[in-house]
């Protein structure tokens, strides 16, 4: 009985070793294109403020903005 069990284990071990060899061969011979991940998508560049708009917003004499100084007061208490 012990010899029968030992023979079964030896046979199972041999099958396992053969399966491992087959798996190793499959992994080593697979196509190289499957090992590379797909390329990342490319996105358009991030939008930015055009230079001509930057120069207008940085200039002190912006005609669209009201000019207020220390002598100018806004009276919001009574409608005019």
mmJSON file of the N, C-alpha and C atoms, coordinates in Angstrom:
{"data_MODEL":{"atom_site":{
"group_PDB":["ATOM","ATOM","ATOM","ATOM","ATOM","ATOM","ATOM","ATOM","ATOM","ATOM","ATOM","ATOM","ATOM","ATOM","ATOM","ATOM","ATOM","ATOM","ATOM","ATOM","ATOM","ATOM","ATOM","ATOM","ATOM","ATOM","ATOM","ATOM","ATOM","ATOM","ATOM","ATOM","ATOM","ATOM","ATOM","ATOM","ATOM","ATOM","ATOM","ATOM","ATOM","ATOM","ATOM","ATOM","ATOM","ATOM","ATOM","ATOM","ATOM","ATOM","ATOM","ATOM","ATOM","ATOM","ATOM","ATOM","ATOM","ATOM","ATOM","ATOM","ATOM","ATOM","ATOM","ATOM","ATOM","ATOM","ATOM","ATOM","ATOM","ATOM","ATOM","ATOM","ATOM","ATOM","ATOM","ATOM","ATOM","ATOM","ATOM","ATOM","ATOM","ATOM","ATOM","ATOM","ATOM","ATOM","ATOM","ATOM","ATOM","ATOM","ATOM","ATOM","ATOM","ATOM","ATOM","ATOM","ATOM","ATOM","ATOM","ATOM","ATOM","ATOM","ATOM","ATOM","ATOM","ATOM","ATOM","ATOM","ATOM","ATOM","ATOM","ATOM","ATOM","ATOM","ATOM","ATOM","ATOM","ATOM","ATOM","ATOM","ATOM","ATOM","ATOM","ATOM","ATOM","ATOM","ATOM","ATOM","ATOM","ATOM","ATOM","ATOM","ATOM","ATOM","ATOM","ATOM","ATOM","ATOM","ATOM","ATOM","ATOM","ATOM","ATOM","ATOM","ATOM","ATOM","ATOM","ATOM","ATOM","ATOM","ATOM","ATOM","ATOM","ATOM","ATOM","ATOM","ATOM","ATOM","ATOM","ATOM","ATOM","ATOM","ATOM","ATOM","ATOM","ATOM","ATOM","ATOM","ATOM","ATOM","ATOM","ATOM","ATOM","ATOM","ATOM","ATOM","ATOM","ATOM","ATOM","ATOM","ATOM","ATOM","ATOM","ATOM","ATOM","ATOM","ATOM","ATOM","ATOM","ATOM","ATOM","ATOM","ATOM","ATOM","ATOM","ATOM","ATOM","ATOM","ATOM","ATOM","ATOM","ATOM","ATOM","ATOM","ATOM","ATOM","ATOM","ATOM","ATOM","ATOM","ATOM","ATOM","ATOM","ATOM","ATOM","ATOM","ATOM","ATOM","ATOM","ATOM","ATOM","ATOM","ATOM","ATOM","ATOM","ATOM","ATOM","ATOM","ATOM","ATOM","ATOM","ATOM","ATOM","ATOM","ATOM","ATOM","ATOM","ATOM","ATOM","ATOM"],
"id":[1,2,3,4,5,6,7,8,9,10,11,12,13,14,15,16,17,18,19,20,21,22,23,24,25,26,27,28,29,30,31,32,33,34,35,36,37,38,39,40,41,42,43,44,45,46,47,48,49,50,51,52,53,54,55,56,57,58,59,60,61,62,63,64,65,66,67,68,69,70,71,72,73,74,75,76,77,78,79,80,81,82,83,84,85,86,87,88,89,90,91,92,93,94,95,96,97,98,99,100,101,102,103,104,105,106,107,108,109,110,111,112,113,114,115,116,117,118,119,120,121,122,123,124,125,126,127,128,129,130,131,132,133,134,135,136,137,138,139,140,141,142,143,144,145,146,147,148,149,150,151,152,153,154,155,156,157,158,159,160,161,162,163,164,165,166,167,168,169,170,171,172,173,174,175,176,177,178,179,180,181,182,183,184,185,186,187,188,189,190,191,192,193,194,195,196,197,198,199,200,201,202,203,204,205,206,207,208,209,210,211,212,213,214,215,216,217,218,219,220,221,222,223,224,225,226,227,228,229,230,231,232,233,234,235,236,237,238,239,240],
"type_symbol":["N","C","C","N","C","C","N","C","C","N","C","C","N","C","C","N","C","C","N","C","C","N","C","C","N","C","C","N","C","C","N","C","C","N","C","C","N","C","C","N","C","C","N","C","C","N","C","C","N","C","C","N","C","C","N","C","C","N","C","C","N","C","C","N","C","C","N","C","C","N","C","C","N","C","C","N","C","C","N","C","C","N","C","C","N","C","C","N","C","C","N","C","C","N","C","C","N","C","C","N","C","C","N","C","C","N","C","C","N","C","C","N","C","C","N","C","C","N","C","C","N","C","C","N","C","C","N","C","C","N","C","C","N","C","C","N","C","C","N","C","C","N","C","C","N","C","C","N","C","C","N","C","C","N","C","C","N","C","C","N","C","C","N","C","C","N","C","C","N","C","C","N","C","C","N","C","C","N","C","C","N","C","C","N","C","C","N","C","C","N","C","C","N","C","C","N","C","C","N","C","C","N","C","C","N","C","C","N","C","C","N","C","C","N","C","C","N","C","C","N","C","C","N","C","C","N","C","C","N","C","C","N","C","C","N","C","C","N","C","C"],
"label_atom_id":["N","CA","C","N","CA","C","N","CA","C","N","CA","C","N","CA","C","N","CA","C","N","CA","C","N","CA","C","N","CA","C","N","CA","C","N","CA","C","N","CA","C","N","CA","C","N","CA","C","N","CA","C","N","CA","C","N","CA","C","N","CA","C","N","CA","C","N","CA","C","N","CA","C","N","CA","C","N","CA","C","N","CA","C","N","CA","C","N","CA","C","N","CA","C","N","CA","C","N","CA","C","N","CA","C","N","CA","C","N","CA","C","N","CA","C","N","CA","C","N","CA","C","N","CA","C","N","CA","C","N","CA","C","N","CA","C","N","CA","C","N","CA","C","N","CA","C","N","CA","C","N","CA","C","N","CA","C","N","CA","C","N","CA","C","N","CA","C","N","CA","C","N","CA","C","N","CA","C","N","CA","C","N","CA","C","N","CA","C","N","CA","C","N","CA","C","N","CA","C","N","CA","C","N","CA","C","N","CA","C","N","CA","C","N","CA","C","N","CA","C","N","CA","C","N","CA","C","N","CA","C","N","CA","C","N","CA","C","N","CA","C","N","CA","C","N","CA","C","N","CA","C","N","CA","C","N","CA","C","N","CA","C","N","CA","C","N","CA","C","N","CA","C","N","CA","C","N","CA","C"],
"label_alt_id":[null,null,null,null,null,null,null,null,null,null,null,null,null,null,null,null,null,null,null,null,null,null,null,null,null,null,null,null,null,null,null,null,null,null,null,null,null,null,null,null,null,null,null,null,null,null,null,null,null,null,null,null,null,null,null,null,null,null,null,null,null,null,null,null,null,null,null,null,null,null,null,null,null,null,null,null,null,null,null,null,null,null,null,null,null,null,null,null,null,null,null,null,null,null,null,null,null,null,null,null,null,null,null,null,null,null,null,null,null,null,null,null,null,null,null,null,null,null,null,null,null,null,null,null,null,null,null,null,null,null,null,null,null,null,null,null,null,null,null,null,null,null,null,null,null,null,null,null,null,null,null,null,null,null,null,null,null,null,null,null,null,null,null,null,null,null,null,null,null,null,null,null,null,null,null,null,null,null,null,null,null,null,null,null,null,null,null,null,null,null,null,null,null,null,null,null,null,null,null,null,null,null,null,null,null,null,null,null,null,null,null,null,null,null,null,null,null,null,null,null,null,null,null,null,null,null,null,null,null,null,null,null,null,null,null,null,null,null,null,null],
"label_comp_id":["UNK","UNK","UNK","UNK","UNK","UNK","UNK","UNK","UNK","UNK","UNK","UNK","UNK","UNK","UNK","UNK","UNK","UNK","UNK","UNK","UNK","UNK","UNK","UNK","UNK","UNK","UNK","UNK","UNK","UNK","UNK","UNK","UNK","UNK","UNK","UNK","UNK","UNK","UNK","UNK","UNK","UNK","UNK","UNK","UNK","UNK","UNK","UNK","UNK","UNK","UNK","UNK","UNK","UNK","UNK","UNK","UNK","UNK","UNK","UNK","UNK","UNK","UNK","UNK","UNK","UNK","UNK","UNK","UNK","UNK","UNK","UNK","UNK","UNK","UNK","UNK","UNK","UNK","UNK","UNK","UNK","UNK","UNK","UNK","UNK","UNK","UNK","UNK","UNK","UNK","UNK","UNK","UNK","UNK","UNK","UNK","UNK","UNK","UNK","UNK","UNK","UNK","UNK","UNK","UNK","UNK","UNK","UNK","UNK","UNK","UNK","UNK","UNK","UNK","UNK","UNK","UNK","UNK","UNK","UNK","UNK","UNK","UNK","UNK","UNK","UNK","UNK","UNK","UNK","UNK","UNK","UNK","UNK","UNK","UNK","UNK","UNK","UNK","UNK","UNK","UNK","UNK","UNK","UNK","UNK","UNK","UNK","UNK","UNK","UNK","UNK","UNK","UNK","UNK","UNK","UNK","UNK","UNK","UNK","UNK","UNK","UNK","UNK","UNK","UNK","UNK","UNK","UNK","UNK","UNK","UNK","UNK","UNK","UNK","UNK","UNK","UNK","UNK","UNK","UNK","UNK","UNK","UNK","UNK","UNK","UNK","UNK","UNK","UNK","UNK","UNK","UNK","UNK","UNK","UNK","UNK","UNK","UNK","UNK","UNK","UNK","UNK","UNK","UNK","UNK","UNK","UNK","UNK","UNK","UNK","UNK","UNK","UNK","UNK","UNK","UNK","UNK","UNK","UNK","UNK","UNK","UNK","UNK","UNK","UNK","UNK","UNK","UNK","UNK","UNK","UNK","UNK","UNK","UNK","UNK","UNK","UNK","UNK","UNK","UNK"],
"label_asym_id":["A","A","A","A","A","A","A","A","A","A","A","A","A","A","A","A","A","A","A","A","A","A","A","A","A","A","A","A","A","A","A","A","A","A","A","A","A","A","A","A","A","A","A","A","A","A","A","A","A","A","A","A","A","A","A","A","A","A","A","A","A","A","A","A","A","A","A","A","A","A","A","A","A","A","A","A","A","A","A","A","A","A","A","A","A","A","A","A","A","A","A","A","A","A","A","A","A","A","A","A","A","A","A","A","A","A","A","A","A","A","A","A","A","A","A","A","A","A","A","A","A","A","A","A","A","A","A","A","A","A","A","A","A","A","A","A","A","A","A","A","A","A","A","A","A","A","A","A","A","A","A","A","A","A","A","A","A","A","A","A","A","A","A","A","A","A","A","A","A","A","A","A","A","A","A","A","A","A","A","A","A","A","A","A","A","A","A","A","A","A","A","A","A","A","A","A","A","A","A","A","A","A","A","A","A","A","A","A","A","A","A","A","A","A","A","A","A","A","A","A","A","A","A","A","A","A","A","A","A","A","A","A","A","A","A","A","A","A","A","A"],
"label_entity_id":["1","1","1","1","1","1","1","1","1","1","1","1","1","1","1","1","1","1","1","1","1","1","1","1","1","1","1","1","1","1","1","1","1","1","1","1","1","1","1","1","1","1","1","1","1","1","1","1","1","1","1","1","1","1","1","1","1","1","1","1","1","1","1","1","1","1","1","1","1","1","1","1","1","1","1","1","1","1","1","1","1","1","1","1","1","1","1","1","1","1","1","1","1","1","1","1","1","1","1","1","1","1","1","1","1","1","1","1","1","1","1","1","1","1","1","1","1","1","1","1","1","1","1","1","1","1","1","1","1","1","1","1","1","1","1","1","1","1","1","1","1","1","1","1","1","1","1","1","1","1","1","1","1","1","1","1","1","1","1","1","1","1","1","1","1","1","1","1","1","1","1","1","1","1","1","1","1","1","1","1","1","1","1","1","1","1","1","1","1","1","1","1","1","1","1","1","1","1","1","1","1","1","1","1","1","1","1","1","1","1","1","1","1","1","1","1","1","1","1","1","1","1","1","1","1","1","1","1","1","1","1","1","1","1","1","1","1","1","1","1"],
"label_seq_id":[1,1,1,2,2,2,3,3,3,4,4,4,5,5,5,6,6,6,7,7,7,8,8,8,9,9,9,10,10,10,11,11,11,12,12,12,13,13,13,14,14,14,15,15,15,16,16,16,17,17,17,18,18,18,19,19,19,20,20,20,21,21,21,22,22,22,23,23,23,24,24,24,25,25,25,26,26,26,27,27,27,28,28,28,29,29,29,30,30,30,31,31,31,32,32,32,33,33,33,34,34,34,35,35,35,36,36,36,37,37,37,38,38,38,39,39,39,40,40,40,41,41,41,42,42,42,43,43,43,44,44,44,45,45,45,46,46,46,47,47,47,48,48,48,49,49,49,50,50,50,51,51,51,52,52,52,53,53,53,54,54,54,55,55,55,56,56,56,57,57,57,58,58,58,59,59,59,60,60,60,61,61,61,62,62,62,63,63,63,64,64,64,65,65,65,66,66,66,67,67,67,68,68,68,69,69,69,70,70,70,71,71,71,72,72,72,73,73,73,74,74,74,75,75,75,76,76,76,77,77,77,78,78,78,79,79,79,80,80,80],
"pdbx_PDB_ins_code":[null,null,null,null,null,null,null,null,null,null,null,null,null,null,null,null,null,null,null,null,null,null,null,null,null,null,null,null,null,null,null,null,null,null,null,null,null,null,null,null,null,null,null,null,null,null,null,null,null,null,null,null,null,null,null,null,null,null,null,null,null,null,null,null,null,null,null,null,null,null,null,null,null,null,null,null,null,null,null,null,null,null,null,null,null,null,null,null,null,null,null,null,null,null,null,null,null,null,null,null,null,null,null,null,null,null,null,null,null,null,null,null,null,null,null,null,null,null,null,null,null,null,null,null,null,null,null,null,null,null,null,null,null,null,null,null,null,null,null,null,null,null,null,null,null,null,null,null,null,null,null,null,null,null,null,null,null,null,null,null,null,null,null,null,null,null,null,null,null,null,null,null,null,null,null,null,null,null,null,null,null,null,null,null,null,null,null,null,null,null,null,null,null,null,null,null,null,null,null,null,null,null,null,null,null,null,null,null,null,null,null,null,null,null,null,null,null,null,null,null,null,null,null,null,null,null,null,null,null,null,null,null,null,null,null,null,null,null,null,null],
"Cartn_x":[0.815,0.0,0.862,1.939,2.835,3.502,3.884,4.521,3.547,2.264,1.241,1.059,1.006,0.861,2.098,3.258,4.502,4.544,4.118,4.09,3.114,1.962,0.964,1.521,2.221,2.816,3.92,4.72,5.797,5.21,4.116,3.478,2.878,2.214,1.633,2.719,3.836,4.945,5.507,5.642,6.138,5.2,3.879,2.898,2.962,3.114,3.209,4.454,5.585,6.818,6.659,5.989,5.775,4.87,3.83,2.943,3.696,4.581,5.368,6.301,6.906,7.783,6.99,5.796,4.956,4.55,4.172,3.771,4.941,6.11,7.296,7.594,7.481,7.721,6.706,5.439,4.406,4.672,5.07,5.329,6.543,7.556,8.766,8.568,7.664,7.478,6.279,5.649,4.493,4.946,4.027,4.346,4.759,5.789,6.232,5.208,4.33,3.356,2.339,2.095,1.13,1.722,3.036,3.645,3.68,3.485,3.51,2.102,1.946,0.62,0.214,-1.081,-1.52,-1.047,-0.79,-0.317,-1.399,-0.959,-1.882,-2.474,-3.723,-4.31,-3.639,-3.571,-2.986,-4.112,-3.933,-4.927,-4.417,-5.332,-4.88,-4.245,-3.401,-2.761,-3.809,-3.453,-4.342,-4.542,-5.778,-6.002,-5.37,-4.939,-4.341,-4.866,-4.612,-5.051,-4.093,-4.637,-3.763,-2.952,-1.804,-0.895,-1.539,-2.353,-2.953,-3.975,-4.606,-5.526,-4.758,-3.651,-2.837,-2.318,-1.883,-1.332,-2.408,-3.667,-4.746,-5.106,-5.134,-5.555,-4.485,-3.246,-2.168,-1.931,-2.491,-2.235,-3.072,-2.509,-3.232,-4.356,-4.274,-5.294,-6.26,-7.132,-8.117,-9.391,-9.799,-10.947,-12.264,-12.351,-13.61,-13.821,-12.775,-12.888,-13.118,-14.016,-14.222,-13.007,-12.71,-11.564,-12.072,-11.615,-12.007,-10.742,-10.773,-9.655,-10.215,-9.393,-9.817,-10.878,-10.945,-11.92,-13.285,-13.36,-14.622,-15.348,-16.632,-17.438,-18.696,-19.105,-20.362,-21.395,-22.499,-23.568,-24.666,-24.771,-25.738,-26.986,-27.042,-28.18,-29.438,-29.324,-30.513,-30.446,-31.565,-31.549,-31.576,-30.947,-30.914,-31.617],
"Cartn_y":[-1.192,0.0,1.261,1.266,2.423,2.604,1.518,1.611,2.18,1.797,2.299,3.807,4.248,5.673,6.444,5.891,6.544,6.663,5.611,5.659,6.731,6.856,7.866,9.273,9.475,10.782,11.09,10.096,10.298,10.66,9.981,10.277,11.685,12.068,13.411,14.476,14.211,15.159,15.322,14.219,14.279,15.071,14.894,15.649,17.14,17.43,18.83,19.49,18.778,19.327,19.546,18.629,18.778,19.977,20.157,21.32,22.627,22.649,23.861,24.171,23.138,23.353,23.893,23.35,23.829,25.28,25.611,26.982,27.948,27.546,28.39,28.622,27.579,27.717,28.659,28.528,29.419,30.874,31.114,32.489,33.09,32.291,32.806,33.039,32.305,32.403,33.25,33.92,34.726,35.943,36.517,37.646,38.856,39.592,40.762,41.89,41.957,43.05,42.923,41.712,41.565,41.977,42.066,42.444,43.956,44.711,46.172,46.689,47.611,48.177,49.082,49.287,50.177,51.605,52.392,53.769,54.626,55.588,56.499,57.465,57.868,58.826,60.193,60.902,62.252,63.27,64.237,65.276,66.58,67.445,68.74,69.559,70.52,71.335,72.119,72.405,73.146,74.563,75.049,76.403,77.453,78.524,79.606,80.94,81.971,83.317,83.839,84.299,84.834,86.027,86.227,87.299,88.67,88.892,90.221,90.508,89.473,89.691,89.891,89.209,89.416,90.84,91.374,92.727,93.747,93.52,94.458,94.405,93.208,93.106,93.611,93.644,94.11,95.619,96.256,97.694,98.495,99.541,100.327,101.161,101.508,102.35,101.468,100.788,99.939,100.764,101.108,101.997,101.351,100.084,99.449,99.49,99.686,99.686,101.108,101.291,102.641,103.062,104.328,104.85,105.422,104.824,105.284,105.625,106.756,107.103,107.551,108.098,108.47,109.559,110.394,111.482,111.012,109.851,109.344,108.573,108.914,108.212,107.713,106.525,105.998,106.1,106.748,106.867,105.879,104.806,103.76,103.867,104.878,104.992,105.542,106.414,106.994,106.795,106.359,106.194,107.548,107.635,108.914,108.808],
"Cartn_z":[0.0,0.0,0.0,0.785,0.829,-0.533,-1.171,-2.494,-3.525,-3.429,-4.366,-4.184,-2.948,-2.631,-3.108,-2.925,-3.341,-4.863,-5.574,-7.04,-7.535,-6.875,-7.259,-7.04,-5.937,-5.661,-6.663,-7.001,-7.976,-9.336,-9.722,-11.0,-10.982,-9.903,-9.786,-9.831,-9.171,-9.17,-10.58,-11.314,-12.682,-13.586,-13.424,-14.213,-13.875,-12.613,-12.189,-12.771,-12.753,-13.326,-14.827,-15.512,-16.952,-17.239,-16.425,-16.593,-16.37,-15.379,-15.121,-16.28,-16.853,-18.01,-19.193,-19.422,-20.523,-20.31,-19.092,-18.779,-18.964,-18.529,-18.684,-20.161,-20.971,-22.402,-23.041,-22.655,-23.196,-22.828,-21.591,-21.159,-21.863,-22.085,-22.732,-24.225,-24.835,-26.282,-26.687,-25.77,-26.154,-26.944,-27.681,-28.564,-27.732,-28.163,-27.382,-27.373,-28.367,-28.401,-27.271,-26.771,-25.68,-24.343,-24.257,-22.985,-22.79,-23.872,-23.77,-23.504,-22.568,-22.318,-23.481,-23.666,-24.747,-24.467,-25.506,-25.281,-24.628,-23.851,-23.184,-24.2,-24.022,-24.959,-24.816,-25.914,-25.87,-25.784,-24.943,-24.747,-25.342,-25.795,-26.322,-25.207,-25.566,-24.52,-23.733,-22.51,-21.626,-22.165,-22.206,-22.73,-21.818,-22.428,-21.651,-22.166,-21.409,-21.795,-22.87,-23.99,-25.047,-24.545,-25.147,-24.72,-24.839,-25.865,-26.027,-24.934,-24.393,-23.275,-21.971,-21.828,-20.631,-20.568,-21.688,-21.682,-21.354,-21.747,-21.425,-19.944,-19.383,-17.989,-17.033,-17.465,-16.595,-16.707,-17.735,-17.909,-16.909,-16.33,-15.329,-15.934,-17.192,-17.817,-18.595,-17.881,-18.52,-18.683,-19.901,-20.086,-19.651,-19.569,-19.171,-17.667,-16.905,-15.458,-14.958,-14.001,-13.449,-12.625,-12.686,-11.942,-10.627,-9.541,-8.211,-7.445,-6.773,-5.914,-4.562,-3.724,-2.373,-2.382,-3.413,-3.435,-3.955,-4.536,-5.071,-3.976,-3.777,-2.789,-3.465,-3.095,-3.596,-2.487,-2.776,-1.788,-2.19,-1.433,-1.743,-0.87,0.001,0.924,0.256,-0.707,-1.337,-2.849,-3.448,-4.9,-5.601,-6.735,-7.474,-8.773],
"occupancy":[1.0,1.0,1.0,1.0,1.0,1.0,1.0,1.0,1.0,1.0,1.0,1.0,1.0,1.0,1.0,1.0,1.0,1.0,1.0,1.0,1.0,1.0,1.0,1.0,1.0,1.0,1.0,1.0,1.0,1.0,1.0,1.0,1.0,1.0,1.0,1.0,1.0,1.0,1.0,1.0,1.0,1.0,1.0,1.0,1.0,1.0,1.0,1.0,1.0,1.0,1.0,1.0,1.0,1.0,1.0,1.0,1.0,1.0,1.0,1.0,1.0,1.0,1.0,1.0,1.0,1.0,1.0,1.0,1.0,1.0,1.0,1.0,1.0,1.0,1.0,1.0,1.0,1.0,1.0,1.0,1.0,1.0,1.0,1.0,1.0,1.0,1.0,1.0,1.0,1.0,1.0,1.0,1.0,1.0,1.0,1.0,1.0,1.0,1.0,1.0,1.0,1.0,1.0,1.0,1.0,1.0,1.0,1.0,1.0,1.0,1.0,1.0,1.0,1.0,1.0,1.0,1.0,1.0,1.0,1.0,1.0,1.0,1.0,1.0,1.0,1.0,1.0,1.0,1.0,1.0,1.0,1.0,1.0,1.0,1.0,1.0,1.0,1.0,1.0,1.0,1.0,1.0,1.0,1.0,1.0,1.0,1.0,1.0,1.0,1.0,1.0,1.0,1.0,1.0,1.0,1.0,1.0,1.0,1.0,1.0,1.0,1.0,1.0,1.0,1.0,1.0,1.0,1.0,1.0,1.0,1.0,1.0,1.0,1.0,1.0,1.0,1.0,1.0,1.0,1.0,1.0,1.0,1.0,1.0,1.0,1.0,1.0,1.0,1.0,1.0,1.0,1.0,1.0,1.0,1.0,1.0,1.0,1.0,1.0,1.0,1.0,1.0,1.0,1.0,1.0,1.0,1.0,1.0,1.0,1.0,1.0,1.0,1.0,1.0,1.0,1.0,1.0,1.0,1.0,1.0,1.0,1.0,1.0,1.0,1.0,1.0,1.0,1.0,1.0,1.0,1.0,1.0,1.0,1.0,1.0,1.0,1.0,1.0,1.0,1.0],
"B_iso_or_equiv":[0.0,0.0,0.0,0.0,0.0,0.0,0.0,0.0,0.0,0.0,0.0,0.0,0.0,0.0,0.0,0.0,0.0,0.0,0.0,0.0,0.0,0.0,0.0,0.0,0.0,0.0,0.0,0.0,0.0,0.0,0.0,0.0,0.0,0.0,0.0,0.0,0.0,0.0,0.0,0.0,0.0,0.0,0.0,0.0,0.0,0.0,0.0,0.0,0.0,0.0,0.0,0.0,0.0,0.0,0.0,0.0,0.0,0.0,0.0,0.0,0.0,0.0,0.0,0.0,0.0,0.0,0.0,0.0,0.0,0.0,0.0,0.0,0.0,0.0,0.0,0.0,0.0,0.0,0.0,0.0,0.0,0.0,0.0,0.0,0.0,0.0,0.0,0.0,0.0,0.0,0.0,0.0,0.0,0.0,0.0,0.0,0.0,0.0,0.0,0.0,0.0,0.0,0.0,0.0,0.0,0.0,0.0,0.0,0.0,0.0,0.0,0.0,0.0,0.0,0.0,0.0,0.0,0.0,0.0,0.0,0.0,0.0,0.0,0.0,0.0,0.0,0.0,0.0,0.0,0.0,0.0,0.0,0.0,0.0,0.0,0.0,0.0,0.0,0.0,0.0,0.0,0.0,0.0,0.0,0.0,0.0,0.0,0.0,0.0,0.0,0.0,0.0,0.0,0.0,0.0,0.0,0.0,0.0,0.0,0.0,0.0,0.0,0.0,0.0,0.0,0.0,0.0,0.0,0.0,0.0,0.0,0.0,0.0,0.0,0.0,0.0,0.0,0.0,0.0,0.0,0.0,0.0,0.0,0.0,0.0,0.0,0.0,0.0,0.0,0.0,0.0,0.0,0.0,0.0,0.0,0.0,0.0,0.0,0.0,0.0,0.0,0.0,0.0,0.0,0.0,0.0,0.0,0.0,0.0,0.0,0.0,0.0,0.0,0.0,0.0,0.0,0.0,0.0,0.0,0.0,0.0,0.0,0.0,0.0,0.0,0.0,0.0,0.0,0.0,0.0,0.0,0.0,0.0,0.0,0.0,0.0,0.0,0.0,0.0,0.0],
"pdbx_formal_charge":[null,null,null,null,null,null,null,null,null,null,null,null,null,null,null,null,null,null,null,null,null,null,null,null,null,null,null,null,null,null,null,null,null,null,null,null,null,null,null,null,null,null,null,null,null,null,null,null,null,null,null,null,null,null,null,null,null,null,null,null,null,null,null,null,null,null,null,null,null,null,null,null,null,null,null,null,null,null,null,null,null,null,null,null,null,null,null,null,null,null,null,null,null,null,null,null,null,null,null,null,null,null,null,null,null,null,null,null,null,null,null,null,null,null,null,null,null,null,null,null,null,null,null,null,null,null,null,null,null,null,null,null,null,null,null,null,null,null,null,null,null,null,null,null,null,null,null,null,null,null,null,null,null,null,null,null,null,null,null,null,null,null,null,null,null,null,null,null,null,null,null,null,null,null,null,null,null,null,null,null,null,null,null,null,null,null,null,null,null,null,null,null,null,null,null,null,null,null,null,null,null,null,null,null,null,null,null,null,null,null,null,null,null,null,null,null,null,null,null,null,null,null,null,null,null,null,null,null,null,null,null,null,null,null,null,null,null,null,null,null],
"auth_seq_id":[1,1,1,2,2,2,3,3,3,4,4,4,5,5,5,6,6,6,7,7,7,8,8,8,9,9,9,10,10,10,11,11,11,12,12,12,13,13,13,14,14,14,15,15,15,16,16,16,17,17,17,18,18,18,19,19,19,20,20,20,21,21,21,22,22,22,23,23,23,24,24,24,25,25,25,26,26,26,27,27,27,28,28,28,29,29,29,30,30,30,31,31,31,32,32,32,33,33,33,34,34,34,35,35,35,36,36,36,37,37,37,38,38,38,39,39,39,40,40,40,41,41,41,42,42,42,43,43,43,44,44,44,45,45,45,46,46,46,47,47,47,48,48,48,49,49,49,50,50,50,51,51,51,52,52,52,53,53,53,54,54,54,55,55,55,56,56,56,57,57,57,58,58,58,59,59,59,60,60,60,61,61,61,62,62,62,63,63,63,64,64,64,65,65,65,66,66,66,67,67,67,68,68,68,69,69,69,70,70,70,71,71,71,72,72,72,73,73,73,74,74,74,75,75,75,76,76,76,77,77,77,78,78,78,79,79,79,80,80,80],
"auth_comp_id":["UNK","UNK","UNK","UNK","UNK","UNK","UNK","UNK","UNK","UNK","UNK","UNK","UNK","UNK","UNK","UNK","UNK","UNK","UNK","UNK","UNK","UNK","UNK","UNK","UNK","UNK","UNK","UNK","UNK","UNK","UNK","UNK","UNK","UNK","UNK","UNK","UNK","UNK","UNK","UNK","UNK","UNK","UNK","UNK","UNK","UNK","UNK","UNK","UNK","UNK","UNK","UNK","UNK","UNK","UNK","UNK","UNK","UNK","UNK","UNK","UNK","UNK","UNK","UNK","UNK","UNK","UNK","UNK","UNK","UNK","UNK","UNK","UNK","UNK","UNK","UNK","UNK","UNK","UNK","UNK","UNK","UNK","UNK","UNK","UNK","UNK","UNK","UNK","UNK","UNK","UNK","UNK","UNK","UNK","UNK","UNK","UNK","UNK","UNK","UNK","UNK","UNK","UNK","UNK","UNK","UNK","UNK","UNK","UNK","UNK","UNK","UNK","UNK","UNK","UNK","UNK","UNK","UNK","UNK","UNK","UNK","UNK","UNK","UNK","UNK","UNK","UNK","UNK","UNK","UNK","UNK","UNK","UNK","UNK","UNK","UNK","UNK","UNK","UNK","UNK","UNK","UNK","UNK","UNK","UNK","UNK","UNK","UNK","UNK","UNK","UNK","UNK","UNK","UNK","UNK","UNK","UNK","UNK","UNK","UNK","UNK","UNK","UNK","UNK","UNK","UNK","UNK","UNK","UNK","UNK","UNK","UNK","UNK","UNK","UNK","UNK","UNK","UNK","UNK","UNK","UNK","UNK","UNK","UNK","UNK","UNK","UNK","UNK","UNK","UNK","UNK","UNK","UNK","UNK","UNK","UNK","UNK","UNK","UNK","UNK","UNK","UNK","UNK","UNK","UNK","UNK","UNK","UNK","UNK","UNK","UNK","UNK","UNK","UNK","UNK","UNK","UNK","UNK","UNK","UNK","UNK","UNK","UNK","UNK","UNK","UNK","UNK","UNK","UNK","UNK","UNK","UNK","UNK","UNK","UNK","UNK","UNK","UNK","UNK","UNK"],
"auth_asym_id":["A","A","A","A","A","A","A","A","A","A","A","A","A","A","A","A","A","A","A","A","A","A","A","A","A","A","A","A","A","A","A","A","A","A","A","A","A","A","A","A","A","A","A","A","A","A","A","A","A","A","A","A","A","A","A","A","A","A","A","A","A","A","A","A","A","A","A","A","A","A","A","A","A","A","A","A","A","A","A","A","A","A","A","A","A","A","A","A","A","A","A","A","A","A","A","A","A","A","A","A","A","A","A","A","A","A","A","A","A","A","A","A","A","A","A","A","A","A","A","A","A","A","A","A","A","A","A","A","A","A","A","A","A","A","A","A","A","A","A","A","A","A","A","A","A","A","A","A","A","A","A","A","A","A","A","A","A","A","A","A","A","A","A","A","A","A","A","A","A","A","A","A","A","A","A","A","A","A","A","A","A","A","A","A","A","A","A","A","A","A","A","A","A","A","A","A","A","A","A","A","A","A","A","A","A","A","A","A","A","A","A","A","A","A","A","A","A","A","A","A","A","A","A","A","A","A","A","A","A","A","A","A","A","A","A","A","A","A","A","A"],
"auth_atom_id":["N","CA","C","N","CA","C","N","CA","C","N","CA","C","N","CA","C","N","CA","C","N","CA","C","N","CA","C","N","CA","C","N","CA","C","N","CA","C","N","CA","C","N","CA","C","N","CA","C","N","CA","C","N","CA","C","N","CA","C","N","CA","C","N","CA","C","N","CA","C","N","CA","C","N","CA","C","N","CA","C","N","CA","C","N","CA","C","N","CA","C","N","CA","C","N","CA","C","N","CA","C","N","CA","C","N","CA","C","N","CA","C","N","CA","C","N","CA","C","N","CA","C","N","CA","C","N","CA","C","N","CA","C","N","CA","C","N","CA","C","N","CA","C","N","CA","C","N","CA","C","N","CA","C","N","CA","C","N","CA","C","N","CA","C","N","CA","C","N","CA","C","N","CA","C","N","CA","C","N","CA","C","N","CA","C","N","CA","C","N","CA","C","N","CA","C","N","CA","C","N","CA","C","N","CA","C","N","CA","C","N","CA","C","N","CA","C","N","CA","C","N","CA","C","N","CA","C","N","CA","C","N","CA","C","N","CA","C","N","CA","C","N","CA","C","N","CA","C","N","CA","C","N","CA","C","N","CA","C","N","CA","C","N","CA","C","N","CA","C","N","CA","C","N","CA","C","N","CA","C"],
"pdbx_PDB_model_num":[1,1,1,1,1,1,1,1,1,1,1,1,1,1,1,1,1,1,1,1,1,1,1,1,1,1,1,1,1,1,1,1,1,1,1,1,1,1,1,1,1,1,1,1,1,1,1,1,1,1,1,1,1,1,1,1,1,1,1,1,1,1,1,1,1,1,1,1,1,1,1,1,1,1,1,1,1,1,1,1,1,1,1,1,1,1,1,1,1,1,1,1,1,1,1,1,1,1,1,1,1,1,1,1,1,1,1,1,1,1,1,1,1,1,1,1,1,1,1,1,1,1,1,1,1,1,1,1,1,1,1,1,1,1,1,1,1,1,1,1,1,1,1,1,1,1,1,1,1,1,1,1,1,1,1,1,1,1,1,1,1,1,1,1,1,1,1,1,1,1,1,1,1,1,1,1,1,1,1,1,1,1,1,1,1,1,1,1,1,1,1,1,1,1,1,1,1,1,1,1,1,1,1,1,1,1,1,1,1,1,1,1,1,1,1,1,1,1,1,1,1,1,1,1,1,1,1,1,1,1,1,1,1,1,1,1,1,1,1,1]
}}}
